[in-house]
Amino acid sequence: MKKNIVFSIIILSFGHLIHGQSFSKFPVLSSKQKLIHELQSVPNFCAHEHWGSIQAIGGYMPEYNGFYGDVFAGARPKNVTILDIIAEPYLMGWMYNSGYDLWAETLKAGFKTPNEWWMSNPAGVVEYFKKMTEFYALNGTFQCTIKGFQSLYGITLSDFKLSDWKRADSMIRENYASIFEWYTRAMNKAHFTEMIRPVHPEFYLLKESDNSAKAELSFTHTIMRIDPFLEMWKPVSKRRDNLARIANIEPVDAESWRLFLKFYFDLAAKNNTVGIKQLQAYSRDLNFEPRNDKDVKFRGDLNSQEISVFQDWVMHECCRMANEREWTHQIHVGTHNMPASNPLPLERMAERYPSMKIVMLHCLHYFNESAYLAKSKSNIYIDCCWLPILSPFFFSQALDTYLNYVPSNKIMLSHDATTIEMAVGSSLFTREILADKLLEQQNILKLSNSQVKKIALDMLHNNAVRIYKIGDIVIQ
């Protein structure tokens, strides 16, 4: 013990001689650096994730308006490469809108798929991505994925070095060969606790295999998408007919539709779902009016008004059932379909169904409206998921709006990522920006360190535990 102490004194003295200054003058961490460091290990509840919504895991299924992994429990990847993680749906969709079509470029290069191109000419693919991302280098989606790779793999892909991309590709193949084991390892490293995945009703019926479904559901909670039910007014609907055959209920009128919906709500409950989710904000307004049974046409060649009436009726039936079960209801707000995706109509829904917690997702372009609702209604909450992935600045803007107005127990910080790599990068941005904003508040309002840390812990983790009733409250 004495030798260790003497050795330490010698080392410190040697450092003093080299630098010509006392040890007390060495650089110390700033308050921001300290808080960021502390928040890196704070648990984060991932309440709205789409991990596995990539081409290697079955790809997009138009007939379900979702990805293979949203429909089949235990979906595993095949022939995964680095392109499946980098060229994921969010980034590729926005790049396509900007005039960069990876698939067209793949065909031009003489290959059928991007992965085939990568396998045959990796240098050409890396060069193409270097060129393609020239104007997207600051994009939140790209940066979250890059940041996640740096954290999980120790590789900086944004340098576009072929050797790094090949090394990352090899590590990805190894990790995704045992995808659910990889998810749990990465979650532990990133201090992720619980994870909720929105799934289609068929998810509770279809399994890729019993073993893989069991592995996925060992750490995954589900929330059932109800938006498919709102599209089942069409005279011909293979999906409706399949679900009707399974339930042994043909939904043709109000009574049969209630029984049909109850069957799938009960099925979801048996599989431990934590609530419902809908994304109607992408296609219509959120003003769901209560409708009388006699005013609804439940099937046929409906006009736009009749479709709205049908959707209103189905939505209220779903909310009634969720209210009876005290389930949470995730609702997309903003990002698309402006101004129809304004959340203000949700005020009436919250009043009508007081036992159903409403979680507004994203809220981009409607931060003020969302803040008003979360502050004014006891059963309305905000989840800032996807904001850092769209742009870290959007997340910063949201916190500027919320922190001095919305009670801190009403705010959650999930990620809405298509891959766990992206989620980890989003979490790192989230923690850094949150630390910056909370320090601003601490300086202005003279908050204690314990107050600041408690607010961060609640937003990153504890609020979601309380809302979804899963996991454990963490005490700092």
Summary of the structure (lengths in Angstrom):
residues: 476
radius of gyration: 24.6
end to end distance: 33.1
largest distance: 89.8
contacts: 1548
relative contact order: 0.12
helix: 58%
strand: 10%
